[in-house]
Amino acid sequence: MSFSPMSFPSDVLSQLSNAISARVEAAKNAVVAVRLGQESHLTGIAWQSDVVVVSEQALPRGDEFELVVPGGSTAAAKLAGRDASTNIAILKAAEAIAAPALAAGEAHIGTLALALGVDGAGSASARLGMVNLVGGEWHSRRGGLIDRRIILDIGLAQREEGGPVFDAAGGCLGMSTFGPRGQVIVIPHATLARVVPQLIKEGHIARGWLGVALHAVAVPDALRESADQRGGMMVMSVVENGPAAQAGIVAGDIILSVDGISANRFRKIARYFGGDSIGRKADVRLIRGGGIITVQTTIAERRAA
C-alpha cells in the first residue's frame, strides 16, 4: 500500500514538530554553557539560581569557570563540589541566573526523550531520541549509587554532555552523560536531587577507602577450590599509610573478599565502600605466597585526588 503526499496526515507531523519546539522553548533556560577555552565549552544544567550541575567526567580540573547563560550574558562561577562516583559536579555562580523548576520525569522503554545542549553563545540545542533501556538502581565502577539505569538511543556531541534530558510530558529524566562504549546514559533526577545538596554542603561525597589500586585476575588453579571462587582483585599498588598499608597488604596480593563480600567483580566490592563503611573494621581475605590468609583493617575516608 502506498500513500501520495496529499493523503499522508501531515498535520500529525506538524503537531509533533510544534510540540517538540514548544518543549525546547520552555526548557531553554535550563541549559548553561561552561566555557573551557576560546572555542571550547560544555553544557550545564541551571539547577538553582546560583547552582549549575555538570558532568564531572567532562569538567577539567580547576576552581574558576565562566558561564554563558541564555541570551549571551556571562557570569563567573567557582567549583563547589565534585563526585566522580556519581559523575556529578556543581559550580556556584557569583550572581543569580534564571533557573526553571525541573520536575522529575518518568522513564519508560520506547518513549521519546529530548536531550538539550547549548552552544558557546548560550543558545539551546536539541536532540530527539528514544529511551532504549530502563532498569533498577546500580553502582558505578567507583561505587556511586545511581538510582535508575536509563540508556538512550540518541546521538550527542561532546559539548552537549551534561545537559538535561526530558520526557514527552516535559518532566526531567536527569542529566545526559557518556557511558561505556559511547552509550548515552542518564544520571537520574533522583540521583541529582540526592547528591547535589550533599555537594553544596560538603563539597564531596564521603566514601570508604582501602588505599589500593586493583586489577581483576583469575585465581590460580591450585587455589581455586580452597578459595571457592574463580577470580579476585590483584593489588597493583598501595598508598603509603593508607588502610591497606597499615594492615600489611602489599602489591601482588590477590584480594578474594572484604567482610565476606566476594571481590570477583570490581563493582560488587565497590558497593561495600559507601559513606557508612568509614571507620568500620573489615576482614580482608587474600592470596599471598601460594596460601590464603586473612588480615584486618579499618576503612578510612577516601582522600581527595
Secondary structure, 3 states (H helix, E strand, C coil): CCCCCCCCCHHHHHHHHHHHHHHHHHHHHHEEEEECCCCCEEEEEEEECCEEEEEHHHCCCCCEEEEECCCCCEEEEEEEEEECCCCEEEEEECCCCCCCCCCECCCCCCCEEEEEEECCCCCEEEEEEEEEEEECCEECCCCCEECCEEEEECCCCHHHCCCEEEECCCCEEEEEEECHHHCEEEEEHHHHHHHHHHHHHHCCCCCEECCEEEEEEECCHHHHHHHCCCEEEEEEEECCCCHHHHCCCCCCCEEEEECCEECCCHHHHHHHHCHHHCCCEEEEEEEECCEEEEEEEECEECCCC
